[in-house]
Each structure stands twice: as structure tokens, then as C-alpha cells.
Amino acid sequence: MAYTLAMNAADPQPVIADDGVQEVPLTIARPLLTRLIEQAREDHLMSALTVRGRRRAYLVTPDFYDRALELGVDES
């Protein structure tokens, strides 16, 4: 994935990437966490927490995670 600066430095906001995943810089994720969790639960909107534009962790529903385990997706 190519690094792109997708946010305005003056007003950082999550953005939806081309693959449909909402990218959220870790530096702004904390105050948005409740909203991100609700979006995952209610809207099935997956979020990726990023550091310097690179995805480091994903916020998904428990059902999504359980399904991934059933399909044999490696946890590491």
C-alpha cells in the first residue's frame, strides 16, 4: 500500500480508503474510540488504526473475528 497523506493536518478526521476500511491515525483515535466501536458494531464499518499512514491494527466486530478464526486465518 502506497503512503498517501489523506488528512488535513489542521482538521484530522478518519477517511475511508479505497478498500472500504476507515483509516484513523492512532494520534486521534482515543477521543473517537466510542464512535469507532459503535460504527463497527452497528454499521459493520471496519477501522484501521494507522501510524504514519501505515495500518497497525484493525477494529472489527466479534462476529468478524470469530468468522476469520473459523476460516483458519492465522492470528499472528
PDB file of N, CA, C and O in Angstrom:
ATOM      1  N   MET A   1       0.837  -1.166   0.000  1.00  0.00           N
ATOM      2  CA  MET A   1       0.000   0.000   0.000  1.00  0.00           C
ATOM      3  C   MET A   1       0.886   1.234   0.000  1.00  0.00           C
ATOM      4  O   MET A   1       1.764   1.365   0.853  1.00  0.00           O
ATOM      5  N   ALA A   2       0.674   2.111  -0.915  1.00  0.00           N
ATOM      6  CA  ALA A   2       1.459   3.323  -1.011  1.00  0.00           C
ATOM      7  C   ALA A   2       1.046   4.296   0.080  1.00  0.00           C
ATOM      8  O   ALA A   2      -0.131   4.387   0.429  1.00  0.00           O
ATOM      9  N   TYR A   3       2.011   5.019   0.614  1.00  0.00           N
ATOM     10  CA  TYR A   3       1.728   6.009   1.634  1.00  0.00           C
ATOM     11  C   TYR A   3       1.157   7.256   0.962  1.00  0.00           C
ATOM     12  O   TYR A   3       1.732   7.786   0.012  1.00  0.00           O
ATOM     13  N   THR A   4       0.040   7.702   1.465  1.00  0.00           N
ATOM     14  CA  THR A   4      -0.537   8.956   0.985  1.00  0.00           C
ATOM     15  C   THR A   4      -0.981   9.763   2.183  1.00  0.00           C
ATOM     16  O   THR A   4      -1.471   9.205   3.165  1.00  0.00           O
ATOM     17  N   LEU A   5      -0.816  11.045   2.112  1.00  0.00           N
ATOM     18  CA  LEU A   5      -1.286  11.918   3.172  1.00  0.00           C
ATOM     19  C   LEU A   5      -2.740  12.223   2.890  1.00  0.00           C
ATOM     20  O   LEU A   5      -3.054  13.056   2.040  1.00  0.00           O
ATOM     21  N   ALA A   6      -3.628  11.548   3.603  1.00  0.00           N
ATOM     22  CA  ALA A   6      -5.054  11.623   3.306  1.00  0.00           C
ATOM     23  C   ALA A   6      -5.803  12.546   4.244  1.00  0.00           C
ATOM     24  O   ALA A   6      -7.032  12.597   4.200  1.00  0.00           O
ATOM     25  N   MET A   7      -5.101  13.272   5.086  1.00  0.00           N
ATOM     26  CA  MET A   7      -5.792  14.093   6.063  1.00  0.00           C
ATOM     27  C   MET A   7      -5.250  15.507   6.051  1.00  0.00           C
ATOM     28  O   MET A   7      -4.075  15.739   5.766  1.00  0.00           O
ATOM     29  N   ASN A   8      -6.104  16.425   6.358  1.00  0.00           N
ATOM     30  CA  ASN A   8      -5.723  17.811   6.533  1.00  0.00           C
ATOM     31  C   ASN A   8      -5.129  17.944   7.930  1.00  0.00           C
ATOM     32  O   ASN A   8      -5.793  17.620   8.915  1.00  0.00           O
ATOM     33  N   ALA A   9      -3.905  18.411   8.028  1.00  0.00           N
ATOM     34  CA  ALA A   9      -3.228  18.490   9.324  1.00  0.00           C
ATOM     35  C   ALA A   9      -3.974  19.394  10.305  1.00  0.00           C
ATOM     36  O   ALA A   9      -3.896  19.182  11.515  1.00  0.00           O
ATOM     37  N   ALA A  10      -4.681  20.379   9.810  1.00  0.00           N
ATOM     38  CA  ALA A  10      -5.396  21.297  10.691  1.00  0.00           C
ATOM     39  C   ALA A  10      -6.671  20.675  11.271  1.00  0.00           C
ATOM     40  O   ALA A  10      -7.106  21.057  12.357  1.00  0.00           O
ATOM     41  N   ASP A  11      -7.255  19.745  10.570  1.00  0.00           N
ATOM     42  CA  ASP A  11      -8.512  19.132  10.995  1.00  0.00           C
ATOM     43  C   ASP A  11      -8.485  17.636  10.710  1.00  0.00           C
ATOM     44  O   ASP A  11      -9.161  17.171   9.792  1.00  0.00           O
ATOM     45  N   PRO A  12      -7.709  16.870  11.490  1.00  0.00           N
ATOM     46  CA  PRO A  12      -7.600  15.441  11.201  1.00  0.00           C
ATOM     47  C   PRO A  12      -8.930  14.718  11.415  1.00  0.00           C
ATOM     48  O   PRO A  12      -9.571  14.876  12.454  1.00  0.00           O
ATOM     49  N   GLN A  13      -9.328  13.948  10.452  1.00  0.00           N
ATOM     50  CA  GLN A  13     -10.554  13.160  10.505  1.00  0.00           C
ATOM     51  C   GLN A  13     -10.290  11.796   9.886  1.00  0.00           C
ATOM     52  O   GLN A  13      -9.429  11.676   9.015  1.00  0.00           O
ATOM     53  N   PRO A  14     -11.009  10.769  10.315  1.00  0.00           N
ATOM     54  CA  PRO A  14     -10.889   9.476   9.654  1.00  0.00           C
ATOM     55  C   PRO A  14     -11.300   9.603   8.182  1.00  0.00           C
ATOM     56  O   PRO A  14     -12.154  10.416   7.830  1.00  0.00           O
ATOM     57  N   VAL A  15     -10.682   8.793   7.345  1.00  0.00           N
ATOM     58  CA  VAL A  15     -11.032   8.762   5.929  1.00  0.00           C
ATOM     59  C   VAL A  15     -11.317   7.318   5.537  1.00  0.00           C
ATOM     60  O   VAL A  15     -10.766   6.384   6.120  1.00  0.00           O
ATOM     61  N   ILE A  16     -12.179   7.146   4.547  1.00  0.00           N
ATOM     62  CA  ILE A  16     -12.471   5.815   4.024  1.00  0.00           C
ATOM     63  C   ILE A  16     -11.511   5.542   2.873  1.00  0.00           C
ATOM     64  O   ILE A  16     -11.492   6.280   1.888  1.00  0.00           O
ATOM     65  N   ALA A  17     -10.724   4.498   2.992  1.00  0.00           N
ATOM     66  CA  ALA A  17      -9.764   4.125   1.952  1.00  0.00           C
ATOM     67  C   ALA A  17     -10.492   3.456   0.796  1.00  0.00           C
ATOM     68  O   ALA A  17     -11.678   3.142   0.894  1.00  0.00           O
ATOM     69  N   ASP A  18      -9.777   3.242  -0.294  1.00  0.00           N
ATOM     70  CA  ASP A  18     -10.360   2.627  -1.485  1.00  0.00           C
ATOM     71  C   ASP A  18     -10.940   1.237  -1.216  1.00  0.00           C
ATOM     72  O   ASP A  18     -11.874   0.816  -1.899  1.00  0.00           O
ATOM     73  N   ASP A  19     -10.398   0.522  -0.230  1.00  0.00           N
ATOM     74  CA  ASP A  19     -10.896  -0.822   0.075  1.00  0.00           C
ATOM     75  C   ASP A  19     -12.076  -0.808   1.043  1.00  0.00           C
ATOM     76  O   ASP A  19     -12.537  -1.868   1.466  1.00  0.00           O
ATOM     77  N   GLY A  20     -12.574   0.385   1.401  1.00  0.00           N
ATOM     78  CA  GLY A  20     -13.743   0.490   2.258  1.00  0.00           C
ATOM     79  C   GLY A  20     -13.440   0.508   3.743  1.00  0.00           C
ATOM     80  O   GLY A  20     -14.361   0.590   4.556  1.00  0.00           O
ATOM     81  N   VAL A  21     -12.171   0.434   4.118  1.00  0.00           N
ATOM     82  CA  VAL A  21     -11.783   0.462   5.522  1.00  0.00           C
ATOM     83  C   VAL A  21     -11.550   1.911   5.934  1.00  0.00           C
ATOM     84  O   VAL A  21     -10.885   2.670   5.229  1.00  0.00           O
ATOM     85  N   GLN A  22     -12.103   2.280   7.079  1.00  0.00           N
ATOM     86  CA  GLN A  22     -11.906   3.622   7.627  1.00  0.00           C
ATOM     87  C   GLN A  22     -10.529   3.680   8.281  1.00  0.00           C
ATOM     88  O   GLN A  22     -10.237   2.893   9.182  1.00  0.00           O
ATOM     89  N   GLU A  23      -9.692   4.593   7.841  1.00  0.00           N
ATOM     90  CA  GLU A  23      -8.356   4.727   8.401  1.00  0.00           C
ATOM     91  C   GLU A  23      -8.338   5.868   9.408  1.00  0.00           C
ATOM     92  O   GLU A  23      -8.777   6.981   9.122  1.00  0.00           O
ATOM     93  N   VAL A  24      -7.818   5.563  10.597  1.00  0.00           N
ATOM     94  CA  VAL A  24      -7.814   6.523  11.696  1.00  0.00           C
ATOM     95  C   VAL A  24      -6.403   6.584  12.280  1.00  0.00           C
ATOM     96  O   VAL A  24      -5.906   5.580  12.789  1.00  0.00           O
ATOM     97  N   PRO A  25      -5.761   7.732  12.215  1.00  0.00           N
ATOM     98  CA  PRO A  25      -4.444   7.848  12.840  1.00  0.00           C
ATOM     99  C   PRO A  25      -4.537   7.577  14.335  1.00  0.00           C
ATOM    100  O   PRO A  25      -5.454   8.049  15.007  1.00  0.00           O
ATOM    101  N   LEU A  26      -3.602   6.830  14.834  1.00  0.00           N
ATOM    102  CA  LEU A  26      -3.602   6.489  16.246  1.00  0.00           C
ATOM    103  C   LEU A  26      -3.589   7.739  17.123  1.00  0.00           C
ATOM    104  O   LEU A  26      -4.119   7.722  18.234  1.00  0.00           O
ATOM    105  N   THR A  27      -2.994   8.810  16.636  1.00  0.00           N
ATOM    106  CA  THR A  27      -2.908  10.045  17.417  1.00  0.00           C
ATOM    107  C   THR A  27      -4.269  10.683  17.662  1.00  0.00           C
ATOM    108  O   THR A  27      -4.411  11.468  18.600  1.00  0.00           O
ATOM    109  N   ILE A  28      -5.276  10.370  16.844  1.00  0.00           N
ATOM    110  CA  ILE A  28      -6.612  10.942  17.072  1.00  0.00           C
ATOM    111  C   ILE A  28      -7.640   9.884  17.446  1.00  0.00           C
ATOM    112  O   ILE A  28      -8.806  10.219  17.651  1.00  0.00           O
ATOM    113  N   ALA A  29      -7.249   8.627  17.542  1.00  0.00           N
ATOM    114  CA  ALA A  29      -8.194   7.536  17.772  1.00  0.00           C
ATOM    115  C   ALA A  29      -8.812   7.544  19.164  1.00  0.00           C
ATOM    116  O   ALA A  29      -9.980   7.188  19.318  1.00  0.00           O
ATOM    117  N   ARG A  30      -8.061   7.938  20.170  1.00  0.00           N
ATOM    118  CA  ARG A  30      -8.564   7.836  21.543  1.00  0.00           C
ATOM    119  C   ARG A  30      -9.891   8.561  21.750  1.00  0.00           C
ATOM    120  O   ARG A  30     -10.835   7.942  22.241  1.00  0.00           O
ATOM    121  N   PRO A  31     -10.010   9.837  21.402  1.00  0.00           N
ATOM    122  CA  PRO A  31     -11.296  10.500  21.643  1.00  0.00           C
ATOM    123  C   PRO A  31     -12.416  10.003  20.733  1.00  0.00           C
ATOM    124  O   PRO A  31     -13.590  10.272  20.987  1.00  0.00           O
ATOM    125  N   LEU A  32     -12.058   9.284  19.681  1.00  0.00           N
ATOM    126  CA  LEU A  32     -13.057   8.770  18.742  1.00  0.00           C
ATOM    127  C   LEU A  32     -13.424   7.312  19.001  1.00  0.00           C
ATOM    128  O   LEU A  32     -14.284   6.760  18.315  1.00  0.00           O
ATOM    129  N   LEU A  33     -12.787   6.691  19.973  1.00  0.00           N
ATOM    130  CA  LEU A  33     -12.914   5.242  20.134  1.00  0.00           C
ATOM    131  C   LEU A  33     -14.346   4.761  20.317  1.00  0.00           C
ATOM    132  O   LEU A  33     -14.737   3.761  19.716  1.00  0.00           O
ATOM    133  N   THR A  34     -15.125   5.443  21.123  1.00  0.00           N
ATOM    134  CA  THR A  34     -16.513   5.023  21.317  1.00  0.00           C
ATOM    135  C   THR A  34     -17.268   5.057  19.997  1.00  0.00           C
ATOM    136  O   THR A  34     -18.005   4.124  19.680  1.00  0.00           O
ATOM    137  N   ARG A  35     -17.093   6.119  19.229  1.00  0.00           N
ATOM    138  CA  ARG A  35     -17.753   6.228  17.926  1.00  0.00           C
ATOM    139  C   ARG A  35     -17.271   5.131  16.969  1.00  0.00           C
ATOM    140  O   ARG A  35     -18.076   4.556  16.237  1.00  0.00           O
ATOM    141  N   LEU A  36     -15.981   4.841  16.969  1.00  0.00           N
ATOM    142  CA  LEU A  36     -15.437   3.804  16.087  1.00  0.00           C
ATOM    143  C   LEU A  36     -16.006   2.429  16.436  1.00  0.00           C
ATOM    144  O   LEU A  36     -16.318   1.634  15.549  1.00  0.00           O
ATOM    145  N   ILE A  37     -16.136   2.160  17.724  1.00  0.00           N
ATOM    146  CA  ILE A  37     -16.702   0.883  18.171  1.00  0.00           C
ATOM    147  C   ILE A  37     -18.158   0.774  17.743  1.00  0.00           C
ATOM    148  O   ILE A  37     -18.585  -0.265  17.239  1.00  0.00           O
ATOM    149  N   GLU A  38     -18.913   1.833  17.942  1.00  0.00           N
ATOM    150  CA  GLU A  38     -20.322   1.820  17.518  1.00  0.00           C
ATOM    151  C   GLU A  38     -20.458   1.657  16.010  1.00  0.00           C
ATOM    152  O   GLU A  38     -21.352   0.950  15.545  1.00  0.00           O
ATOM    153  N   GLN A  39     -19.589   2.296  15.245  1.00  0.00           N
ATOM    154  CA  GLN A  39     -19.626   2.150  13.789  1.00  0.00           C
ATOM    155  C   GLN A  39     -19.339   0.701  13.385  1.00  0.00           C
ATOM    156  O   GLN A  39     -19.965   0.178  12.463  1.00  0.00           O
ATOM    157  N   ALA A  40     -18.412   0.063  14.061  1.00  0.00           N
ATOM    158  CA  ALA A  40     -18.116  -1.340  13.762  1.00  0.00           C
ATOM    159  C   ALA A  40     -19.311  -2.214  14.114  1.00  0.00           C
ATOM    160  O   ALA A  40     -19.710  -3.076  13.331  1.00  0.00           O
ATOM    161  N   ARG A  41     -19.877  -1.991  15.285  1.00  0.00           N
ATOM    162  CA  ARG A  41     -20.983  -2.822  15.764  1.00  0.00           C
ATOM    163  C   ARG A  41     -22.262  -2.602  14.967  1.00  0.00           C
ATOM    164  O   ARG A  41     -22.913  -3.562  14.555  1.00  0.00           O
ATOM    165  N   GLU A  42     -22.621  -1.351  14.751  1.00  0.00           N
ATOM    166  CA  GLU A  42     -23.911  -1.046  14.117  1.00  0.00           C
ATOM    167  C   GLU A  42     -23.857  -1.000  12.596  1.00  0.00           C
ATOM    168  O   GLU A  42     -24.792  -1.431  11.922  1.00  0.00           O
ATOM    169  N   ASP A  43     -22.763  -0.476  12.060  1.00  0.00           N
ATOM    170  CA  ASP A  43     -22.673  -0.266  10.612  1.00  0.00           C
ATOM    171  C   ASP A  43     -21.725  -1.229   9.921  1.00  0.00           C
ATOM    172  O   ASP A  43     -21.578  -1.188   8.700  1.00  0.00           O
ATOM    173  N   HIS A  44     -21.075  -2.105  10.699  1.00  0.00           N
ATOM    174  CA  HIS A  44     -20.083  -3.044  10.159  1.00  0.00           C
ATOM    175  C   HIS A  44     -18.989  -2.316   9.402  1.00  0.00           C
ATOM    176  O   HIS A  44     -18.488  -2.810   8.393  1.00  0.00           O
ATOM    177  N   LEU A  45     -18.615  -1.123   9.897  1.00  0.00           N
ATOM    178  CA  LEU A  45     -17.552  -0.336   9.297  1.00  0.00           C
ATOM    179  C   LEU A  45     -16.248  -0.674  10.010  1.00  0.00           C
ATOM    180  O   LEU A  45     -16.058  -0.328  11.176  1.00  0.00           O
ATOM    181  N   MET A  46     -15.362  -1.344   9.307  1.00  0.00           N
ATOM    182  CA  MET A  46     -14.080  -1.729   9.856  1.00  0.00           C
ATOM    183  C   MET A  46     -13.158  -0.515   9.870  1.00  0.00           C
ATOM    184  O   MET A  46     -13.124   0.250   8.906  1.00  0.00           O
ATOM    185  N   SER A  47     -12.411  -0.334  10.955  1.00  0.00           N
ATOM    186  CA  SER A  47     -11.456   0.764  11.057  1.00  0.00           C
ATOM    187  C   SER A  47     -10.049   0.205  11.195  1.00  0.00           C
ATOM    188  O   SER A  47      -9.824  -0.812  11.850  1.00  0.00           O
ATOM    189  N   ALA A  48      -9.121   0.886  10.569  1.00  0.00           N
ATOM    190  CA  ALA A  48      -7.708   0.556  10.706  1.00  0.00           C
ATOM    191  C   ALA A  48      -7.038   1.696  11.456  1.00  0.00           C
ATOM    192  O   ALA A  48      -7.135   2.854  11.050  1.00  0.00           O
ATOM    193  N   LEU A  49      -6.363   1.372  12.542  1.00  0.00           N
ATOM    194  CA  LEU A  49      -5.600   2.370  13.274  1.00  0.00           C
ATOM    195  C   LEU A  49      -4.244   2.468  12.603  1.00  0.00           C
ATOM    196  O   LEU A  49      -3.574   1.458  12.386  1.00  0.00           O
ATOM    197  N   THR A  50      -3.843   3.683  12.275  1.00  0.00           N
ATOM    198  CA  THR A  50      -2.624   3.870  11.495  1.00  0.00           C
ATOM    199  C   THR A  50      -1.575   4.669  12.264  1.00  0.00           C
ATOM    200  O   THR A  50      -1.891   5.462  13.151  1.00  0.00           O
ATOM    201  N   VAL A  51      -0.339   4.437  11.900  1.00  0.00           N
ATOM    202  CA  VAL A  51       0.793   5.204  12.394  1.00  0.00           C
ATOM    203  C   VAL A  51       1.587   5.626  11.166  1.00  0.00           C
ATOM    204  O   VAL A  51       2.091   4.785  10.422  1.00  0.00           O
ATOM    205  N   ARG A  52       1.691   6.914  10.964  1.00  0.00           N
ATOM    206  CA  ARG A  52       2.382   7.476   9.803  1.00  0.00           C
ATOM    207  C   ARG A  52       1.848   6.903   8.492  1.00  0.00           C
ATOM    208  O   ARG A  52       2.603   6.615   7.563  1.00  0.00           O
ATOM    209  N   GLY A  53       0.526   6.746   8.446  1.00  0.00           N
ATOM    210  CA  GLY A  53      -0.124   6.283   7.228  1.00  0.00           C
ATOM    211  C   GLY A  53      -0.108   4.793   7.001  1.00  0.00           C
ATOM    212  O   GLY A  53      -0.635   4.324   5.993  1.00  0.00           O
ATOM    213  N   ARG A  54       0.479   4.034   7.903  1.00  0.00           N
ATOM    214  CA  ARG A  54       0.540   2.577   7.756  1.00  0.00           C
ATOM    215  C   ARG A  54      -0.393   1.915   8.763  1.00  0.00           C
ATOM    216  O   ARG A  54      -0.406   2.269   9.942  1.00  0.00           O
ATOM    217  N   ARG A  55      -1.155   0.971   8.293  1.00  0.00           N
ATOM    218  CA  ARG A  55      -2.099   0.268   9.165  1.00  0.00           C
ATOM    219  C   ARG A  55      -1.357  -0.602  10.170  1.00  0.00           C
ATOM    220  O   ARG A  55      -0.474  -1.383   9.818  1.00  0.00           O
ATOM    221  N   ARG A  56      -1.746  -0.440  11.440  1.00  0.00           N
ATOM    222  CA  ARG A  56      -1.096  -1.191  12.510  1.00  0.00           C
ATOM    223  C   ARG A  56      -2.049  -2.130  13.242  1.00  0.00           C
ATOM    224  O   ARG A  56      -1.619  -3.163  13.756  1.00  0.00           O
ATOM    225  N   ALA A  57      -3.337  -1.789  13.298  1.00  0.00           N
ATOM    226  CA  ALA A  57      -4.328  -2.637  13.966  1.00  0.00           C
ATOM    227  C   ALA A  57      -5.692  -2.340  13.371  1.00  0.00           C
ATOM    228  O   ALA A  57      -5.934  -1.252  12.848  1.00  0.00           O
ATOM    229  N   TYR A  58      -6.590  -3.333  13.457  1.00  0.00           N
ATOM    230  CA  TYR A  58      -7.938  -3.182  12.919  1.00  0.00           C
ATOM    231  C   TYR A  58      -8.957  -3.294  14.038  1.00  0.00           C
ATOM    232  O   TYR A  58      -8.766  -4.037  15.001  1.00  0.00           O
ATOM    233  N   LEU A  59     -10.035  -2.552  13.898  1.00  0.00           N
ATOM    234  CA  LEU A  59     -11.169  -2.626  14.812  1.00  0.00           C
ATOM    235  C   LEU A  59     -12.295  -3.308  14.042  1.00  0.00           C
ATOM    236  O   LEU A  59     -12.828  -2.760  13.077  1.00  0.00           O
ATOM    237  N   VAL A  60     -12.646  -4.513  14.488  1.00  0.00           N
ATOM    238  CA  VAL A  60     -13.680  -5.301  13.813  1.00  0.00           C
ATOM    239  C   VAL A  60     -14.655  -5.823  14.858  1.00  0.00           C
ATOM    240  O   VAL A  60     -14.386  -5.753  16.057  1.00  0.00           O
ATOM    241  N   THR A  61     -15.784  -6.345  14.402  1.00  0.00           N
ATOM    242  CA  THR A  61     -16.761  -6.908  15.331  1.00  0.00           C
ATOM    243  C   THR A  61     -16.307  -8.284  15.813  1.00  0.00           C
ATOM    244  O   THR A  61     -15.499  -8.937  15.153  1.00  0.00           O
ATOM    245  N   PRO A  62     -16.821  -8.725  16.959  1.00  0.00           N
ATOM    246  CA  PRO A  62     -16.513 -10.081  17.417  1.00  0.00           C
ATOM    247  C   PRO A  62     -16.946 -11.137  16.391  1.00  0.00           C
ATOM    248  O   PRO A  62     -16.262 -12.146  16.217  1.00  0.00           O
ATOM    249  N   ASP A  63     -18.065 -10.912  15.720  1.00  0.00           N
ATOM    250  CA  ASP A  63     -18.514 -11.866  14.699  1.00  0.00           C
ATOM    251  C   ASP A  63     -17.512 -11.972  13.563  1.00  0.00           C
ATOM    252  O   ASP A  63     -17.233 -13.069  13.080  1.00  0.00           O
ATOM    253  N   PHE A  64     -16.969 -10.843  13.134  1.00  0.00           N
ATOM    254  CA  PHE A  64     -15.972 -10.846  12.066  1.00  0.00           C
ATOM    255  C   PHE A  64     -14.746 -11.636  12.505  1.00  0.00           C
ATOM    256  O   PHE A  64     -14.225 -12.455  11.748  1.00  0.00           O
ATOM    257  N   TYR A  65     -14.292 -11.392  13.716  1.00  0.00           N
ATOM    258  CA  TYR A  65     -13.134 -12.087  14.255  1.00  0.00           C
ATOM    259  C   TYR A  65     -13.389 -13.595  14.353  1.00  0.00           C
ATOM    260  O   TYR A  65     -12.550 -14.399  13.944  1.00  0.00           O
ATOM    261  N   ASP A  66     -14.557 -13.976  14.900  1.00  0.00           N
ATOM    262  CA  ASP A  66     -14.902 -15.394  15.020  1.00  0.00           C
ATOM    263  C   ASP A  66     -14.936 -16.064  13.661  1.00  0.00           C
ATOM    264  O   ASP A  66     -14.456 -17.186  13.503  1.00  0.00           O
ATOM    265  N   ARG A  67     -15.507 -15.374  12.672  1.00  0.00           N
ATOM    266  CA  ARG A  67     -15.580 -15.919  11.305  1.00  0.00           C
ATOM    267  C   ARG A  67     -14.181 -16.106  10.722  1.00  0.00           C
ATOM    268  O   ARG A  67     -13.917 -17.102  10.048  1.00  0.00           O
ATOM    269  N   ALA A  68     -13.298 -15.166  10.975  1.00  0.00           N
ATOM    270  CA  ALA A  68     -11.920 -15.293  10.500  1.00  0.00           C
ATOM    271  C   ALA A  68     -11.250 -16.518  11.115  1.00  0.00           C
ATOM    272  O   ALA A  68     -10.515 -17.233  10.434  1.00  0.00           O
ATOM    273  N   LEU A  69     -11.500 -16.759  12.395  1.00  0.00           N
ATOM    274  CA  LEU A  69     -10.935 -17.946  13.046  1.00  0.00           C
ATOM    275  C   LEU A  69     -11.494 -19.226  12.440  1.00  0.00           C
ATOM    276  O   LEU A  69     -10.761 -20.195  12.240  1.00  0.00           O
ATOM    277  N   GLU A  70     -12.787 -19.231  12.148  1.00  0.00           N
ATOM    278  CA  GLU A  70     -13.410 -20.405  11.523  1.00  0.00           C
ATOM    279  C   GLU A  70     -12.794 -20.696  10.163  1.00  0.00           C
ATOM    280  O   GLU A  70     -12.665 -21.855   9.770  1.00  0.00           O
ATOM    281  N   LEU A  71     -12.418 -19.653   9.452  1.00  0.00           N
ATOM    282  CA  LEU A  71     -11.822 -19.814   8.124  1.00  0.00           C
ATOM    283  C   LEU A  71     -10.341 -20.159   8.189  1.00  0.00           C
ATOM    284  O   LEU A  71      -9.702 -20.393   7.164  1.00  0.00           O
ATOM    285  N   GLY A  72      -9.807 -20.188   9.397  1.00  0.00           N
ATOM    286  CA  GLY A  72      -8.414 -20.580   9.570  1.00  0.00           C
ATOM    287  C   GLY A  72      -7.421 -19.460   9.343  1.00  0.00           C
ATOM    288  O   GLY A  72      -6.269 -19.709   8.988  1.00  0.00           O
ATOM    289  N   VAL A  73      -7.860 -18.225   9.544  1.00  0.00           N
ATOM    290  CA  VAL A  73      -6.942 -17.100   9.399  1.00  0.00           C
ATOM    291  C   VAL A  73      -5.974 -17.108  10.565  1.00  0.00           C
ATOM    292  O   VAL A  73      -6.384 -17.222  11.720  1.00  0.00           O
ATOM    293  N   ASP A  74      -4.690 -16.985  10.263  1.00  0.00           N
ATOM    294  CA  ASP A  74      -3.648 -17.005  11.278  1.00  0.00           C
ATOM    295  C   ASP A  74      -3.726 -15.755  12.142  1.00  0.00           C
ATOM    296  O   ASP A  74      -3.873 -14.649  11.622  1.00  0.00           O
ATOM    297  N   GLU A  75      -3.628 -15.923  13.460  1.00  0.00           N
ATOM    298  CA  GLU A  75      -3.728 -14.792  14.400  1.00  0.00           C
ATOM    299  C   GLU A  75      -2.435 -14.002  14.493  1.00  0.00           C
ATOM    300  O   GLU A  75      -2.452 -12.893  15.027  1.00  0.00           O
ATOM    301  N   SER A  76      -1.346 -14.503  14.014  1.00  0.00           N
ATOM    302  CA  SER A  76      -0.072 -13.782  14.194  1.00  0.00           C
ATOM    303  C   SER A  76       0.201 -12.776  13.114  1.00  0.00           C
ATOM    304  O   SER A  76       1.232 -12.104  13.143  1.00  0.00           O
TER     305      SER A  76
END
